[in-house]
Amino acid sequence: MREGKRVEFVNVFRADGIWARFLRQAQSYIETEVKCESLPAAGSDGQDRVRDFWNGHRGFEIFRERFSEDFAEFDRQVVEELIEKQEFVGAYYEADEDKRGSA
């Protein structure tokens, strides 16, 4: 995140922040989690990881397609102001509890 922007960043990405309210328009959205990944260096606010949880990847893709203009606007108005570097780390899937035990 950009230096001195911690409060704004937390307000946007907290559980009831702008980002979560935007994603709640999708039926398959579950929640957003923000975690500090490293200790701040001198003159820096540190590094945070924002993770969004979805009930299936396809639901996310449909939502992203449907709201592509809103995603772009969010990037222009919020992300560019608050985030110094944004990186997609990846997507992963967890097996359902019922499916893990059966083979």
N, C-alpha and C positions, 0 to 999 in steps of 0.2 A: 504494500500500500504506500501511497505517497506520504512523505514526511509530514507529521502534524495532522493527519487525517483520521486517526484512530476512532474518535468519537463518531464522526460522520459514517465511517465504514461500519462500525458496530450497529449504528442506527438503521442503516440500509439492509444489512444482512442478518440481523437478529431474527428470532423465531416469528415475531410479529412485524418485521420490517417490510419495506417496500418490495424487496425481492420475493420474499415468501408470499406476500399478498398477491403479487403478480402470478406466481406459479400456482397458487391455489385455484386458479381458473380451470386447471386441468384436473380431471377426475382421478388420474393415476398418480398425482403428486402426493407424497407422504410428508416430508419435512426437509428443512435445511439446517445444516450443522456447521458452525464456524469454530475452528480450533487454531490456536496459536501454535505454529510449527517450530519456531525457533526463538531464542532470546533476542531482544532488540540489540543491535550494535549501537555504538555511540552516535547520536544524531539521527537514529532511525526508529521506526515504530515496530520493527520486527516483520515477521512473515506469517500470514494467516492462510489457512486452507478452508475454502467454502465447499461443502459437499451437499448435493441435493439428492434426496432419496425418492425413488419412483417405484411404483408397482408395475414394472415392466418397461423395457426400453422403447417399445413401439408407441406407448402412450406419450412418452417424452418427445419422440420424433414427430408425432402428429401435432402435439401442442406447439413445438418449435416451428413447424411449417405454417400452422394456422396464425401464429403470432410473430412471424418473422420481422415484420416492420416494427413491432413493439420491442422485440429483442434489440434491433439495431438502434432504436431511439434510446433505450436504456443504456446501451454501450456509449452512445454519444453524450448523454446528459449526466450519467452517473459514473460509469466505469472509468472513462477517461479522466474524470476529475479526481477519483479516489485511488485508483490502482495504477501503480507504476509499471508492473509487468503482470500479464495474465497468461496462464498456461493451462491448457487442458491436459490433465494427468492421465485420464483414462476412465473407462467404465468397467465395472465388474458386476457379476451376478452371484447371488447367493441362492443355494438350493432351498426349496421349501423343507421345513422340518419333517413333514410326512414322507418326502421322497428320500431323505438321507438314510433312514433306517431300513428301507426296503431295497432289495436287490434281487 
